[in-house]
Amino acid sequence: MVLKNASILVVDDDADVLTALRLLLKPQVKEVITEKNPNNIISLIERNNFDIIILDMNFNGLVNTGNEGIFWLNKIKKLNPEIAVILMTAYADIDLAIKGLKEGASDFLMKPWKNDKILETTSTILKSKTSRSTKKETINSSSVEIIGNSDVMNDVFVKLKKVAPTDANVLILGENGTGKDLIARALHDNSNRKNKPFIKVDVGALTSSLFESELFGYKKGAFTDAREDRKGRFEAANGGTLFLDEIGNITLAQQARLLTVLQNRQVTPLGSNTSIPIDIRLICATNENPKVLADEKRFRKDLIYRINTVDIIVPPLRNRGTDITELAHHFVALYAEKYNKTNFSFDTGFISKLKQHDFPGNVRELQYALERAVIMTDGNMLKPEDLVFSSIERSTATKSIETTSMNLDDIEKNAILTVLEKHKGNVSKSAKELGITRAALYRRLEKHEL
């Protein structure tokens, strides 16, 4: 990433500093945005794709953390860890600046600064980001990226990292559209079987007659249309990973057949008397509620134990907090490139509308909504009216809690969302209407992961 393609945000409450840095950087980079009020940092990050933020360490604001720069650095890194942060500090704050480096800042600059030092620092950071990105792309070229930095997704990543290198059978649970297939693929790509086949089968879509022939294969002449020998999916996955999607939809008779194969670790193709040994790592997935799987009238308990050495629960998108914004930036950039459009920024109302939708279709619904927005919009600023949610999904169109909930946390969260929407994301006006300070509102936003 060269300097001329960079987007930089400068945050300082001194207007002269902002003017000087804008004049210095503007001829060198693609975009420079300056901001006096640090309370606007979050909304600016949500609407723009910044490569670097140059952040002053002291403001005359309401945030009282011992040092405002460290406070906002942590906010930025939580919202988007990929943004490089350069701290600006006076000589007296040098210890705090060093603390900032430990907290994740990329570098710090002393006031008064030297112009060539700023240009050198920003250029070095951008080259470093490009180098890391290239390495990551090379290492993970066979993997599908799973995006998320929320606590619930970090829990998934921790479990995935522990389970992937083993041969343990895994059951992935989660609603439709949450990305269970991505988790399955990540388990394979980070296992000792990564260079062997990864075979996916939607077993819920197989009829009774197709179930055995697809999974276990058949010999020529086994039935009317069997004109040649064909390997089943188990045999095709030998040495690698077999992913059985929608396992909760198979019949009790199919469950019994599947259990026999898993117990004996061998398959017998239709029309054959010879068993074939198999060596697979089994991953299954279902959108069924675990309570349904526990009902022996629906699902065999002995099969559950076979397929569920470890379970991984993929959270719904509505529970993933700031991941929604991160995913939005990812998909918009993806589709902007696909449809040869310029880079997009997000209007505050656009972000607010995203956050209020409950996404019954989860990440899949978000992806399709953003693809449509990129295709249909004429400018390079995405606005609320560009965001149209699918009528296919159920019609609960807000992420906020159902009005029947009397939980105090739910009521508080709903009130905050309503007021923020009313004021189009303006924190100062929202805090005033709620009767609290901006700092108090920010604490509540963090509490509810909004």
N, C-alpha and C positions, 0 to 999 in steps of 0.2 A: 504494500500500500504506500504510494508515494504521497508527499506532502500536498501536492496540488489537488488530490482527490479526497482530502480529509475534511471532516466536519468537526468544528471545535466550539465548545461552549465556555465562555469566561464568566465567572461569578465573583463579583466584588461590589461592596457597597460604596466604593469611591468612583464617582463618574469619570474623573480624570484618568484613573487606571483603565477603566473600560474603553475609553476613547483611544488611549495610547496603544493598547493591545489590539484593538480593532484595526487601527491604521497600520500597525506592524504586520499583522497576520493576513489581512484581507487580500493583498496581492499574492500571497504564497499558497493559500488553501482554497478549497472549493466554497466553504461556508464558515462564517464566524457569527455566532449569536452571543450577545452580551446581556447580562441580567444583574440587576442590583439586589433583588430580593431572593435570598436562598430558599424561601418557602415555595418558590416557583420551580425549583429544580426538578421535582418529581414529575410535574405535568410536562415540563420541557423534554425530559427523557422519554416520556411515554409517546410524545408526538414526533420525536426526531431520532435519527440514528447517529448519535455522536461517537466519534472515535476517541476524542480526548476532552476532558473537562479540566480547565485551569481554575482552581478553587482557592479563594482567600481563606485564611484560617480564623479570622475574627470579624464578626459582624455585630452591628448594634441591634440584634434581634431579641426575641423572647426566649429562644432556646437556651437553657442553662445547663450545660453538660460539663463545664470546666473548659471546654474549647469547642466552638461551633464547627470549626473545620473538621475535626475528628467525627463529630456527630453526623455531618452531611456526607463525609466520606463513607461511613458505614451505611448510610441510607442508599447512596449511589451503588455501592458494591452489592447490596442486597437486591436492589432492583435490577441491575444489569452488571454482572461481574466482568464482562468483556470490555467495559469502558475504562480507559486508562485515566487516572486522576493525577494531576500535577498540583501540588500544594504551593501556595505563595505565602511567605512568612517574613516577618522582620527578624533581625538577628536575635532578639530576646526570646523568640519562640522556637529556637533551633531544637531544643529537646522535644518539644511537641511535634515538630516536623519529623524527627526521627521516629517518634511513636507512630506517626502517620504512615511511614514506610512499613512498619511492622503490621499495621492494620490493612495494608493493601495498596497504598499509594504507589505510583510508578516512580515519582521523583519529586523534588521540591526546589523552588526558586526563591532566592533572597531578594527582598526589596531594599534599595532600588536595584532593578535587574539590568543586565546587559542584553541588548536586542539579539546579538548573535548567539548568546547562551540559550535564549528561549527557542530560537529556530533550530539550534542544534539538538536541544532536548526533545522537542516535539518530533523532529525527524527521526531521531534514534528510537524513540518509543514506537513510532509507526512502523519502522523497519522490523523491530522486534516482534510486533503483533503479526506482521505479514509472515515472518519466519515461523512463528508458532502455529499459525493457521495452516501453512503449507505442510508442516510436519504432521499435524493432526489429521489433515486430509489424507496424507499418505498412509499413516498408520491405520486409520479407520475406514479406508476406502471401501471395504466390503460390508461395512456396518451402516445401518440406518440410524441417523442421529435422533436421540431422544432428548427433547428440550424440556427443561424444568429446573427450577431452583427453590421451589417451595419445600417446607418441612416434610410434607407428606410424600413428595416425590423423592426427596433425599433419603427417606426411609426405604423406599422401593430400591433406590440405587445401592444402598448399603446391603440389603438382602441379596440383590442380584449379584453384586460383587462376590459375596460369600458363597453363593450357591452355584454360580456358573462354572467354576473349574471342576466341580464334582460331577458324578454320574447320577445324582439323585433325580428321581422323577419329580416334576414340578406341575402343580395345578395353578393356573393363572385365573383369578376371579376379577370381574369388573363389568360395568355396564357396556352396552354397545357403543363403539366409537371412542373408547378410552385409550386404545392402542395396545391391546393385549398381544396382537401379532408382532408388534415392535419389540415387546419384552421377550417374546419367544425367540425372535431372531437374535436379540442381544445376548440371551443365554447361550445360544449356539456359537455365536461369533466370539464369545469370551471363554469358550470351553476348550478342552483338549481335542475335541472333535471338529474344530472349526474348519479344517481342511477337507472334511468329509461331507457327504450330502446333507442338506437340510430339506426335508420333504414335509410339505403342509397338506393336510386333508381336511376339508370341511365335512366332518362325518355327519353333522346334523342334516346335511342336504342329501345324503345317500339313502336311496330306497332300500328296503330289505333285500331285494334281489341283487343290488349293486354292492352292498356293504362288504360281503365276503370276497367277491371278485376283485374289487378295488383295493382292499386292504391286503388280501392274502394271495392274489393272483390266480391264474388258471392255466390248465394245459389245453392244447389243441383238441377240439371235439368234446370238451367238458359240457358244453351246451350249444344250442343252435348256431349262435353267431361267433363261437370261439374258433376262429379260423387259424390261429397260431398261438403258440405259448406266450404268456404275458406275465411279467413280474408284478407282484403286488407292491403296495407302498411300503410295507414292512421290509421286504427284501431290497427294494430300491434305496431305503434309508440305512441299510446295513453298514455299520461302522460309524454312522453319523447320528443325526437327530430326527425323530419323527414327531411332528406337531399335529395333534388332533384337535381341531377347533370345534367349538359348539358340542363338546362331549356330553353336555347335559341333556341333549335332545335325542340321544339314541335309545332304542327300546330295551327292555329287560333281556330279550333274547339276544340282541346284539351285544349287550353288556356281558352276558355269559360267555359268548364266543371270544370276545376280546380278553376277558379274564383268563381263559384257558391259554391263550397265546402268551400272555404276559407271565403266567406262572411257569410255563414250560420253556419259554424263550425259543420257540420254534413255530413255524407256520407250515401248514399243509395246503398247497394250492388246490383249487377245485379240479376234480378229475385226476388227482394223483394220490398215491398211497405213501409217498415218500415225504418225510418232514425235512424242512430246511432250517438249520439253526440260524438265529438272528442275534445281532449285537447292536442294540439301539439305545439311545437316551430318549426317554419319552417325556414330552411336554404336552399338557392338555390345557384347554381354556374353555370357559363357559361364562355366560352372563346370568346364569341361574343364581338365585339366592342360596347361600350355603344351607339354609334351613330346608330348602326343597331337596337338596342333595342328601340331606340327613334322613329323609323319608324313604324307608326301604320299599315302599310301594312304587316309588319313582326311580330309585337308584340303589344298586347293590352296595351294601356297606363294605363287603370284602374288596370290591373294585375300587371304591373310594380310597381305601388304605393302600392299594397298589399304585394308584396314580398320584397320590397326595403325600409323598414323603415330605415335601415342603410346599406351602402355598404362598403365592404373591398376590396381594390385593392391589389392583390398579385403581387409584382414586378417581372419582368423577371430576370433570373440569371445574365445576362450580365450587369445589373444595380446594382448588389449587392456587388461590390468591393471585399474586403477581405473575404467575406463569401465563395467565391469559394474555397479558400485555406482551410478554416475551415471545409467545407463540404467534401473536398477531404480527409483530415485526418480522418474524421469520417467514411466515406465509406470504405476507405482502411483498417482501423482497424476492421471494421465490417466484411469485406470479408476475411481478413487474418484469423480471428477467425473461420469463417464459413468453410473455406477450409483448416484449420489446417496448416497455414503457419506462418512463423516468422514475427516479427514486421518489417515494411518497412520504409525506409527513402526516401526522394525525391531528385533527382538530380535537380540542378538549371534549366536546360533546360526543365525538366518535368513541373516545376511550370510555367515557361515562356510560354510553349505551352498551358497550361491550361488557362492562363490569356488572351492569344490572341484569343482563340476560342470564338465565340459569342453565343454558346449554343442555337441554335434555339429550341432544345428539352428541354431546361432548366434543372432543377435538375434531372429529370428522365434520360435525356441523359448523364449527368455527372455520375450518379449512375451506369448506364450500362457500360459506358466506363471504369470506375475504376474497376468494377467487372471483366471485361475482362482482364484488365491489371494485376490484382492480380492473376488470373488463369494462364495467359500465361507466365509471367515473371519467370525466373529461379533463379535469385539472390534475395537479399533483398534491392536492390536499384532500385527504379522505374526511368526509363529514358524516354526521349521523344519518342523513337521508341516503347515503351510499350503502348503509348497512341494512340489508333485508334478510330476516331469518326465515328459514324454511317452514312452510305450513304443514310439511310432512310430520314434523315433530309435534309433540303435545304443546298446547298453547300457553303454558305458563311462561310468560315472556319476561320474567324478572328474576334475577339471581337473588334478590332479597327474600327474606323469610316469609313463608305464608302468613297471611294476616291472622290465621287462627292460633299462631304460636304466641304463648304468653311468657316465654322465657325472657328474662330481663336482658341478657346478652343479645338475643335475637331482636328484641324491640329496639335496643340502642343501635345495633347495626343497621336495621331497616331505616331508622330515623336519619342516621348519617348519610346513607345512600340517597334517600329522598331529598334531603337538603342540598347535597352536592350536585344532584341532577338539576335541581331548581336553579342553582347559581352557576351551572355549567363548569363545575370543578373548581370554582374560586374558593380557596381555603379561608381567606379572611372573611368574606361575606358569610360563608357557611358557619364558621366558628361564632360569628356575631349572632346569627339567628339561633344557633343552638345554645347560646349563653355561656360559652367557654372560650378560653384563649386559643390562639392558633397552635401553641405548643401542646395544649391538652388535646386538641383535635388530632394532631399528628400522632400522639401516643395512642389514641383510640383507633386511628387508621392502621397503625402497626399491629395493635392488639387483634383487630379483626382481619388482618392481611388484605386490606383494601388498597 
